[in-house]
Amino acid sequence: MLAFWKRIHGINLWKLNRTLLKMSKSKISLEEQMNNGMITIHFESRHSEFLIDNEQKKEIEESIQKLEGFEILRLTLLEEIVPVYKEQRTFGGVSRWLEIRTKQMNEEHAAS
């Protein structure tokens, strides 16, 4: 069981796992989160001037793939899905979110 205080680079994994489990159990919740066939989950902003490096980004994405909620969501959608961690600088710090894309969407994104 995932401890509620477990975090990776400021992201509460317990809370994220709970969100993923809710989405996988409720089609309505899943449709609310989906935009253009992609699921977007927003995180708390970081109060920093700098974006994380690629190694930290990869660590976040790998940790998300190991979550029980992510695996159940993958089975619910019956597709191979890929988590993509995104950040953008804003006036107050760094806004952060997670995009969950299907394998097909990921290939289309790489081609463009």
C-alpha positions in Angstrom: 0.0 0.0 0.0 1.2 3.5 -0.9 1.9 5.8 2.0 0.1 9.1 1.8 3.3 11.1 2.5 5.2 9.5 -0.4 6.3 12.2 -2.8 8.5 12.5 -5.8 9.8 16.0 -6.8 6.8 17.5 -4.9 4.1 15.3 -6.5 2.0 13.4 -4.0 2.0 9.9 -5.4 -0.8 8.7 -3.0 -3.1 11.5 -4.2 -2.2 10.8 -7.9 -2.8 7.1 -7.4 -6.2 7.8 -5.9 -7.1 10.1 -8.8 -6.1 7.5 -11.3 -8.2 4.8 -9.5 -11.2 7.1 -9.4 -10.9 7.7 -13.2 -10.6 4.0 -13.9 -13.7 3.2 -11.9 -15.9 6.0 -13.2 -16.5 6.6 -16.9 -17.9 10.1 -16.2 -14.8 11.1 -14.2 -12.6 9.8 -17.0 -14.5 11.7 -19.7 -14.2 14.9 -17.6 -10.4 14.6 -17.5 -10.1 13.6 -21.2 -9.4 16.3 -23.8 -8.8 15.4 -27.5 -8.3 11.7 -26.5 -5.7 12.7 -23.9 -6.1 12.7 -20.1 -4.7 15.7 -18.3 -4.1 15.9 -14.6 -2.9 19.1 -13.1 -0.5 19.3 -10.1 0.3 22.1 -7.6 2.6 24.7 -9.0 6.2 24.8 -7.9 7.6 28.0 -6.6 10.8 28.0 -8.6 12.4 29.7 -11.6 13.8 26.5 -13.1 12.3 23.6 -14.9 13.3 20.1 -13.9 15.9 18.3 -16.0 15.3 15.2 -18.2 16.6 12.8 -15.6 14.1 14.0 -13.0 11.3 14.0 -15.6 12.1 10.4 -16.5 12.1 9.4 -12.8 8.7 11.0 -12.3 7.2 9.2 -15.4 8.7 5.8 -14.3 7.2 6.3 -10.7 3.8 7.0 -12.2 3.9 3.9 -14.4 4.5 1.8 -11.3 1.4 3.1 -9.5 -1.5 0.6 -9.1 -4.0 3.3 -10.3 -2.0 3.7 -13.6 -2.0 0.0 -14.3 -5.8 -0.3 -13.6 -6.4 2.7 -15.9 -4.3 1.1 -18.6 -6.4 -2.1 -18.3 -9.7 -0.1 -18.2 -8.8 1.8 -21.5 -7.5 -1.5 -23.0 -4.7 0.4 -24.6 -1.0 1.1 -24.0 -0.8 4.5 -22.4 2.2 6.6 -21.7 2.5 9.3 -18.9 4.2 12.5 -20.1 5.2 15.0 -17.4 5.0 18.6 -18.5 6.1 21.9 -17.0 5.8 25.6 -18.0 7.2 28.7 -16.5 4.7 31.2 -15.2 4.9 34.5 -13.3 4.4 32.7 -10.0 6.7 29.8 -10.5 6.2 26.6 -12.6 2.9 25.1 -13.5 2.9 21.3 -13.8 0.7 18.7 -15.3 0.6 15.1 -16.5 -0.6 14.1 -19.9 -1.6 10.4 -20.3 -1.5 9.6 -24.0 -2.3 6.4 -25.9 0.5 4.8 -27.8 -1.1 5.9 -31.1 -1.3 9.6 -29.9 2.3 9.4 -28.8 3.4 8.2 -32.2 1.4 11.0 -33.9 3.0 13.6 -31.5 6.5 12.3 -32.4 5.8 12.5 -36.1 4.7 16.2 -36.0 
